[in-house]
Amino acid sequence: MAEFTRRHFIQTGITGAIVASGGLSSLLAEPTMPLKVDTVDLGKTGLKVTRLAMGTGTNGWNHGSNQTRIGFEKFKLMVQAGFDRGIRFLDTADTYGSHSFVKEALKMRPREELTLMTKIWTENLDWHPLQPVDQTIERIRKELDTDYLDIVLLHCMTKTNWTDEKKRFMDGLSEAKSKGLIRKVGFSAHDFGALQAGISNDWPDVVLARINNKEIRMDGSPDKIMSLLEIACSKGKGVLGMKIFGCGGLLKEEERMASLNFVVKSKNVHAMTIGFEDALQVNDAVERLMSIVHPS
């Protein structure tokens, strides 16, 4: 009987696999089920999350992103593919314009099964005026139709002194956390000094950092970023990685595998977020990721 890899099974489809393998009985004799993403502890935050999150902010700005531009129906098909592969982690942000899309995704699974992360902007923009933090959180909960948010980050910190400059936003998120509206708080960094400052501070529960093995769209060399993430882990913070594929800069198969290997095997990144745009991308990433986590 012909041998089938998991990817062949996915790409060929069940009907094709039955024909190629010589009939239903031979397929049932050696069932090949697609791998699913595992669940990990997000540092010492007390949250358990799937190792992979579905991002919704690829080229996201001005209330739009690649994920919103594909439309609701294609978005839901992509999300369903992620759910089928065990992903239960959704990553969005106030500036992506994807809250209404994620709201539809939340209807597809019981809310308690899912981890929902969003981010709030802290600078005034013509197309995104600032509101007090309590009003922002209330609006976002309504946009997502959820009673609580699992993780809320201060979005895109770029200054070394942000923990002083953004104190009122930090205090606002802490208050929402004390009320049970948010479970964990943190920040995303787009600057080495900002990343270092946030990791040194006790306030963030969660750190979202740009990390890959080629220093593409990152805030420092891979070794320097990893050194900071190791410190974050030692302090019990949850560490999330983004730009694993360099925001499209690492497209070759060997490049993607090398970056995934670098990030996963470092043990300094608990989970990662990737912006998928179709089911094939979801399946490919899951297969690659889990082949590293659980090599056969």
N, C-alpha and C positions, 0 to 999 in steps of 0.2 A: 504494500500500500504506500502511496506517495506520502511524504512527510509535509506538514504544513506548519509554517511559523504563525505566531499570533497575528502578525501584520498581514500575512497572506489571507488569513481567515477574515480579517476585517475588510481588506480591499476587495476580495473576491465575492464576499457575501455568502450567506448560508446556502443558497441554491447552487451557486457555482461550486462551492466546496463539496456538496453532495455529489454532483455530477463528476467532478474531477477525482473524487476519492473512490468512486466505484459503487455508490449507492448509499442509502440511508443507514443501513445496518453497520457499514464500516465506519461511518462518521460517528454514530452513537457509541461504537465500541471504544473510540479514543476521542472523547469530546475535548475541544480546545476552546476554553472560555477566555475572553479578553481580560487582561490584567486590569485591576482597579487601583486607584490611588489609595495609599494608606493614610492613616490618621496619626498625627504626632502631637506631642506637648509643645505648646508655644512658649518655650523657655519655662520660667517658673511663674507665669502669669495666672495659671489655673485654667487657661483655655486649651481645649484640644481642637485642632484644625486639620483639614486635609493638607497634605504636603504641597499641593498645587491649588492655586486660586485662579479663577477666571477674571482677568482684568478687562475693564471696559473703557480704557482711556488711551488707546493707541492713537498717536497724533491728536490727542484730546486738548481742546481749547475752545473758548468762545461758545460753550455749551454744545459742543459736537465732538465726535470721535469716529474712528473707523468702525467701531462697533455700533454706533447709532446710525451711521450712514448706510449700513447694509439693510436697515429697516427691521421692523418688529418681527416679521415672520422668519426671516433668516437668522435673526438674533436668537429667537426661541429655539430654533433647530440646533444652533450651535450650543446653547445652554443645555438642551436636552442631551446632546452628545456628551457634554461634560458630566452631567448627572449620571448618565449610563456608565461612565467610567469611574464613578465614585467621588467625583469632585463635589464638595459641599461648601465651598468658600467663594464668595463673590466680592469683588473689589471694584469700588466705584468712587466718584468724587463729585463735589458740588459743581465744579467747573466743566465736567465732561458732558453734561446734559444727558447722562445715562440713568438718572434715578427712575424715570418713568419706565425704562426698559427693564431695569433690575426689579422694579415692582412686579412686572409680569413674571419674571423668573421666580420670585418669591411665592407665587401662586402654584408653582409646579411641584413643590416639595413642602412638607410640614416645616413651619418656621423654626421650630426647635432643632431641626436637623442641620440648619444652615448657619454659617458664620458670615456676617455681613460687615464689611469694612467700607467706610467712606472717609472723605477728607474735606476740611473746610479751608477756604482761602482767607488770607489775613491781610491782604492789601486791597485798597479800593480800586475797582476797574470800571470803566464806562459801561461795560456790558454786564458787570457783576458787582453792584454796589454792596458795600459792607452792611451788615446788620449786627446788633448785639448777639453774642454767642447763644443766649437762651432762645432768641427768636430764630436763629439759624437752625438750631437743633430741632426746634418744634416744626419748622417748615420742612426740613429734610425727613422727619418721621412721617409727616403727612404725605410727602411726595412718594415715599417708599411704602406707605401704609403699614407701618410696623410700630409696635409699642416701644421697642428698644433697639439700640444699635450696638453691635458687639464691639466694634473698634472704631474710634474716630481719631484721625490724625490731623495735625496741623500740616498743611500741604506745602511742600516745596520750600523748606527752610534753606536760606542761602547766606546767612550771616553768622559769624562766630558768636555774636552777642544776642542771638535770637532768644535765648532763655530769659533774658532781661527785657528785651524789646517786646516780646509777645506774651508778657506775663498776664495781661488781662484775658487773653484767649485761653491760656493755660488754666487760669482760675475759673473761667467760664466752663471749660470742659470738666474740670474737677468737680464743680458744683453739680453739673448734669450727671456725673458719675455717682456722686453721693445720693442722688435722687433715684438711681436705678435706671436712668434713661440711656446711659452708656455703660458698658462693662469695662472697657479698657481704653486708655488714651495713649497717644504717642505722636510721632512726627515722621515725615518723609524728608530726606536730605538731598540737596542738589549742590553741595559744596563740602569740601573736606573738613573745613573748620566748623561748619554747622553740624556735620555728623559727629565730630569729636565732642563738640559742646553738648549735644543732646545725650550722647552716651555717658558723658561725665555727670549729667544731672540726674537726680533721683526721680524727677517727675514722670518721664516717659515710661510706660509699661512696654511699649512696642516701638521698634525701629524699622523703618522701611528704607533700604539702601540700594543704590545702584551697584551691581556687582556682576562681572563676568571675567573671563580669563585674558581678555585682550585690551582692556582699558578703553572700550568703546562706549561713549556716552556715560562715562564714570567721573568720579570726583577725586581720583588719585589712582596710583598704581594698584593692581590687584593685591599685591602683598600688603601695602599700607592699609587698604580698606579692610582686608581680612584681619589684620592686627586689631583694628578698632572693633570689628564684629566679634572677635574673640573676647575682648574686654566686655562688650555688651552681654554676651552669653554668661560670662563669669559673674555678672551682676544680676543675673536672673531675668534680664529683659527678653522679650520675644523678638526674634530677628527674622525679618522678611526680606527676600531679595527681589529686585526688579531689574529690568534691562538684561536679563540672562542671555538673550540673543542679540544684545546690543541694539535694540530698537530697529531690527531689520539689518543690522550690520554684520551679523553672523548667520548667513543663510545656507552655506554649504553643509552637507550632512556631517562631515568630520568636524566642522567648526561648532555646530550645535552640540554634538556629543562631547567635545572637549570642554566646552563651557559648563555643561551640565555636570560632567565629572568633577570639574574644579570646584563648583559650588557645593554639590552634594557631599563629596568626600572631605570637604573642609571641616564638616561638623559644626560650622559657625553660622549656618543659615538653617533655620528650622523649617521654613516653607518659602515658596516663591510664587509670584504672580506673573502670569503671561497673558498678553492680550491676543486671544484667538479670534479668527474671523470666519471660521467654518469648522465643520465636524472633522474633516480630514486633519486639520492642524491640531485639534484636540487629541485625536487618537494617536497621531504621530508623537506628540510630546509626551503623552502618558506612557506609551510603549518605551520610549527612550529613557524617560525618568525612572520608571520602575525596573527596567533592566539593569540600571546602576544600583538602585536600592536593594534589589533582590536578584543578583546575577544567577543565571541558571547553570 
